[in-house]
Every structure is written in C-alpha cells, then in structure tokens.
Amino acid sequence: MTSIDRSQTVGAPRTYEVRTYGCQMNVHDSERLSGLLEDAGYVRAPESADGDADVVVFNTCAVRENADNKLYGNLGHLAPKKASRPGMQIAVGGCLAQKDRDTIVKRAPWVDVVFGTHNIGKLPVLLERARVQEEAQVEIAESLEAFPSTLPTRRESAYAAWVSISVGCNNTCTFCIVPALRGKEKDRRPGDILAEVEALVAEGVSEITLLGQNVNAYGSDIGDREAFSKLLRACGTIDGLERVRFTSPHPRDFTDDVIAAMAETPNVMPQLHMPLQSGSDPVLKAMRRSYRQERYLGIIEKVRAAIPHAAITTDIIVGFPGETEADFEQTLHVVREARFAQAFTFQYSKRPGTPAAEMDGQIPKKVVQERYERLVALQEEISWEENKKQVGRTVELMVAEGEGRKDGSTHRLSGRAPDNRLVHFTKPDQEVRPGDVVTVEITYAAPHHLLAEGAVRAVRRTRAGDAWEKRHTAEQTAKPTGVLLGLPKIGVPEPLPAAVGGCGCD
C-alpha cells in the first residue's frame, strides 16, 4: 500500500534511483527510465543515497535461477526504509516483472508499481497513479508499446551511446526465457535508426553500439535479409561517427554480406562478440542452436581472413544438461581453434520456465565447477597469448571514463582500442578528456588489459571530448533545484562485450 507524505513541500523535486540487472537491453532500457523520470521532473539521487531516494526502480533480469531471490532480498532491505519515509515509492520492472506479475506485490506488498518489458514508457504515469489512488499499480503489456530508443533518455556517456535496432527474438533456445518475456522480433525502420544516430552525433557522440536481442537478424521483420549489412554501410556515411559496434549477433544469421560490410566500412570496428555457448554438436542440438561446430569455426575463419586484426569474444555455458566429458572436450577444442580474445563463461543454471530446466541429465555442481575451472584456465592462457601479440603495436585509443580502477594511484588514464581491448596509458602533460583520441604504443600485456607505458605520441581533441566537457561543467555548476544535469551511473554504454557478458541467450 502506498503512503503519501502530505507535508512534502509542493513543487519540491523528488529524487530517483534506478538499479539495473542483466543484459545490455536492460541497460539501454534503464537509460530510458532515467530519461522518463527526469522528463517528469524527478532528480537523480546522489550515489551515496543507498536506497534513500524518493523513488527506487528495479530493472530486473530473469535469466538466472536465483534472480527472484536477489530481487526480494533487495526489496526486503528497503521495506523498513519505506516504512519510515512516507511518500517513498518502489517500482519493479524488466524481465522478472514481466514473468512474475502479481507475484511481486503478493510477496512484497510494499511495492508500489510493477511494469513489464513492453511498457516502460508508462512508469511516471503509474507512479503518479499509485500516489493518488494509494494502492499498488500492476500493468504488464503483452506487446511492445514503443521502441525504447524513441523515449526520453538520460545517457551516462557524452561520447558513446546505445542505439536499439530491434527488440525481441525469434529463436527458441532451450536455456533462454527472453523470447517469452521480450516477445517476437520487431525491427525499427532503417530511416528511424539512422535519424537517431545522426541526432546523437550532432550532440557530440562519436561511438555507437547497435543493439538487439539478436542484432544481426535485423531485417527478418521487414523482409530484407541484407538489412543489417546495409545498416552497417549506412552508418559508414555519417560524418563525425568514428566508431560503430554491435551486439549480440547469432551465428545462424552471420552471413557473408555482414562480414564484407564490417571489412569495407572504415568506422565499423574490428571487433566481434559471437556467442558460442557450446562446441559440442549434440549439446548445440539440445540447446536448439541452429548451427554446429563446423559452421561456427567457418565464420571465425572468414572474419579473420577479411579482418586479420579482429578481436573475437564469446559466451560459453558449461554444464548444460546431458553434457558429457566428450562434449566438454569439444568446447575446449573450439576455444583452442578460435583463440578468443576473451570469453564470458557461465556455469549452467536453471532458468525457470525454460525447457532445459526440466531436462534429464542435470550435471552435478562439483562436475560443472571442475569443467568451468579448466575452461577458464585455458581461456586465460589464450587471452594472455593473444594480448602479448599486441606489444609493439601503435594504436588509437578513445579515452574512457571510469574504466581504470587504479588510474588515480598509477597516474594513468584508460581507453579502448578499435578492437575493444582495454589499454591503460601514461597520462600526458596536456589535458585529455573522455571522448578524445590518443595514439600510443603498447608496451606490456596482461590477460585482461594492455599497458602503454611510454609517452603518448599524439592527442586529438574531439567533438566527443567537447561534449563530455560541456556535460561535466554543467554537473559541477548545476544548483540542486529543478532537474539536475549530473551524470547518472546506470546504463553506461560499456565497450562490448560487457563485463558480465550478455544474458546468455544470443
């Protein structure tokens, strides 16, 4: 039940906090939730608020076995705070909300709003309705009401942005619940996508990441099998757009025209995140993955032939039901052959509501753990060997914000190379801003990062750096009235693949 603080100063801005879990699509949605709330007059709460905001929004994920336990634990932590703060509201959205619906309010009756993946644009209205009617509002749409990218947004980065090109997925992978929660694939019109990209570039953005649950299937909804490669090429014609990335593709839809577009479009970066999931044909069949080992390695070979310096990363699931030691050895074989720059490895966990959760042959935890450790050890070795090949190369880095946790103590800055490798470099004498570009020589390699310990060879100030500086200045000078211009800390468009991998459904 909602309670209202009737003594609250009329017109005083209410603060909000958005907590994001799960895949890049959720991160993208959270940027929109922040934008919607700020558009409605809310102000982002300070990072130190720790649940003391007037509105706390959980954007949830449902692909993990314990996702609901994590949510209810967090909701339980907020219950006493809400009881002591009349007027505070709690909203739950995202995939778990789409899945559990009324269950959330039954288990946590202090929640004010529950909304799904298809109607995030309704959040401000539902919050106000809950306040006025003094009762929980549960509204779950069964189909998409508006593409996330068409809603107001509050991007964290001034120089990089997500651009959603499709939502939903037409695949039926047995370990994945996303199609049931996000719906069938729905594509945006190419003109709308490119108009958004051009508008972002006009604001100072120099790097965009095209986003879709199955991004390279783009075109299936509009009847053009080459729509994705055409979109990549069209991005190459946009003046001021320096870097284009995309995530996450599916091997089934990774066609030769896409490889050609990547190789022939200068601002499409030499980086590919291609989920493998398993190297075993029988396991891939049980997963309902519509490719086999030979097809997957064939794609890798073609990409390397067309883009020799491409860094290829992947997702792998260990311990899928029925996986034998021989099956696991096939996964190790693919890892050795593909030589991934990095792999996001997951121990299989039941996704409630998926066919795999009911399959025979569930693997004991001890066996899964042992296989997982062997896979991680192998990939660590390969990642380090591949990174060592970068030593001596001269690369251009886009200076990043907040990616080097030790930068302050080491007097370094951090940036991303075109192939998305993270590089820590010596801080130059002249000012360098996030979004600017520096030229450095790689001097040292670790498994997960590179160092450029010599002097920076060149600094190029960019429009993206100007945009960061403008926003940073606004943050420092903004007064705590009205809608603040500070940088929110949700939805950062991390260079991909994200640190925790995707949702494992690609």
Secondary structure, DSSP 8 states (H G I E B T S, - for coil): -----TTS-TT---EEEEEE-SSHHHHHHHHHHHHHHHHTT-EE--GGGTT-SSEEEEEE--SSTTHHHHHHHHHHHHHHHHHHSTT-EEEEEEHHHHHHTHHHHHH-TT--EEE-SS-GGGHHHHHHHHHHHTS-EEE--SS-SS-GGGS----S-SSEEEEE-EE------TT--HHHHH-S-EE--HHHHHHHHHHHHHTT--EEEEE-TTGGGTTTTTT-TTHHHHHHHHHTTSTT--EEEEE---GGG--HHHHHHHHH-TTB-SEEE---B-S-HHHHHHHT-S--HHHHHHHHHHHHHH-TT-EEEEEEEES-TT--HHHHHHHHHHHHHH--SEEEEEE----TTSGGGG-S----HHHHHHHHHHHHHHHHHHHHHHHHTTTT-EEEEEE-SS--TTHHHHTEEEEE-TT--EEEEE--SS---TT-EEEEE--EE-SS-EEE-S---EEE--HHHHHHHHHHHHHHH--SSSS-----SS----SSS-TT---S--
